[in-house]
């Protein structure tokens, strides 16, 4: 399967509570009418995050389909214009972006009901090929991440190679998804030797040592 990962910001002036409520309660009514949706997950930034300032994104949406033809059928369906119109009610569509990805699961335990999900947005180092970047991520970085105490699940959502065709440059080269049982578990993990090794390894394949990051709560809409 392939996955569309959408990163988004709420409309200017819209309260966070209203944005999250509309996204979770109303918007799925349209998304789930699209043909070929195999799985659909929303990850909304933890409300307390906003006490420290505005996050880079208000959350991500993940929609899985069988293949790229199925994705194309979604955008060509009669429901798609309704989807776009509904997005405009609560999303700043001018800043919204997507990457089409394929997942590699490095660790896969069931998160607890109180779990939090960290999302890092990766851009590769300029001297690396896409293949070299993905190889290091999969063979080295993901393995380090999976070894961090408290990590229950780690998934690399790597942008598909077809996104680079004809000289195109996707918004991100992928997103790293990391689950912890609680914010406290994440805080504890940040002091571990393994986490320090993860941070040090970023220089080997990422453009920045501090990739954009959001901490979220995951809502499974279509399992």
Secondary structure, 3 states (H helix, E strand, C coil): CEEEEEEECECCCCCHHHHHHHHHHHHHHHHCCCCCCCEEEEEEECHHHHHHCCCCCCEEEEEEECCHHHHHHHHHCCCHHHHHHHHCCCECCCCCEEEEEEEEEEEECCCCCCCEEEEEEECECCCCCHHHHHHHHHHHHHHHHHCCCCEEEEEEEEECHHHHHHHCCCCCCEEEEEEECCHHHHHHHCCCHHHHHHHHHHHHCECCCCCEEEEEEEEEEEC
